[in-house]
Amino acid sequence: MKPSITPLISLPMEFLYSLYALGTDKGFVEMIRAFGLEPSAEMTDMLQKMKKPLSRYIEQETTYFFDAGGLGFILYKYIVHNPALNKVNEIIELVQKDDSDKFLSKIMDSVCKNTLPAKESPEYKAIFGDRAKLLQLVNETKFQDESRKTRVIETVQNPEEIKQRFALLLGRFYAAAFEPVEAEILKSIDTAKSKYDAILKETPELFMSRYLNTDSLKNHPAGYILHLSLFKYVSCHAYSSYQDHVKDWFVLGIYTDQLFNESALAERQAHFFKVLSDVNRISMIRLLSERPWFGQELAEALNISPPTVSYHIGFLQQIGAVSFKRIDNRIYYELDRDKLLKPLQDYLKSF
């Protein structure tokens, strides 16, 4: 039985990725260029149009929460667990309704996933009632980006203030930047959607292998949601709900098909070695050669942020070296040795 994959255009998920695109600023463009692509004129115009009405304060807050060291990606937790809510304001209301302790727990669950006690255990509840213990836990956690650690500490010390700032940012960014271009964003995604829908329907195995980077996507009791994204732009990222009754998500950039344009053998080989010419990616391959790892584990083992893990995994997926695998309600990354070794073997045969 093939896995159930439901194509969906999720405005809240697109809202999240638009925040990331503007929050990282030049980093977003560099990410696209690292895949050997240039941002389209449509994307460049869209970013400028969205940035123009933002106040200096909201620009600063967008950077604070959504640059490489930011904590804003916890917004995905609200989205993944509430797939029926497809209006951005509905998700923003969920954030606003969360009390500061729940908001803080979402951040700590993301940052210290492997060092926190089991969720809902007496030890877990006790640590969230003790700011000193939480600060100690943060200080014992490795951070590659000191600004990220600083922001986690600020949240532990002032959870209500940080939550209010985050909620204010979401509301103001939506009203000033996202909502005015919402129809344009939907049109761009919808134009690309028919192409990907056709491939998924006609050749699902090819779609999963090429675009979702998995040859063995196991049946998830609730199934999977596939969101096509303008602001993800290129490559694919997976989000696990960690629950059997809630769907897992794939977010696929609408320009990902450009990665599979036919090119000369020499160019493909050059790109293959370029992908491997990064210390973090080599380290990931070494770890994944031992066993499958999930994103937070890799982040902690390599002392980098989860968004940075996603960034580098995207390149390894592009050359087919890494695929997704669902184990125990989590999305794991798994090394595909055959696809990693074949380009090396072909390269050697050419001599």
Buried (B, 14 or more C-beta within 10 A) or exposed (E): EEBEBEBBBBBBBBBBBBBBBBBBBEBBBEBBEBBBBEBBEEBEEBBEEBBEEBEEEBBEBBBBBBBBBBBBBBBBBBBBBBBEBBEBBBBBBBBBEBEBEEBBBBBBBBBBBEEBBEEEEEEBEEBBEEEEBBBEBBEEBEBBBEEBBEBBBBBBEBBEEBBBBBBBBBBBBBBBBBBEBBEBBBEBBEEBBEEBBEBBEEEBEEBBBBBBBBBEBEEBEBEBBBBBBBBBBBBBBBBBBBBEEBBBBBBBBBBBBBBEEEEEEEEBBEBBEEBBEBEBBEBBBEBBEEEBBBBBBBBBBBBBBBBBBBBBBBBBBBBBBBBBBBEEBBBBBBBBEEBBEBBEEEBEEEE
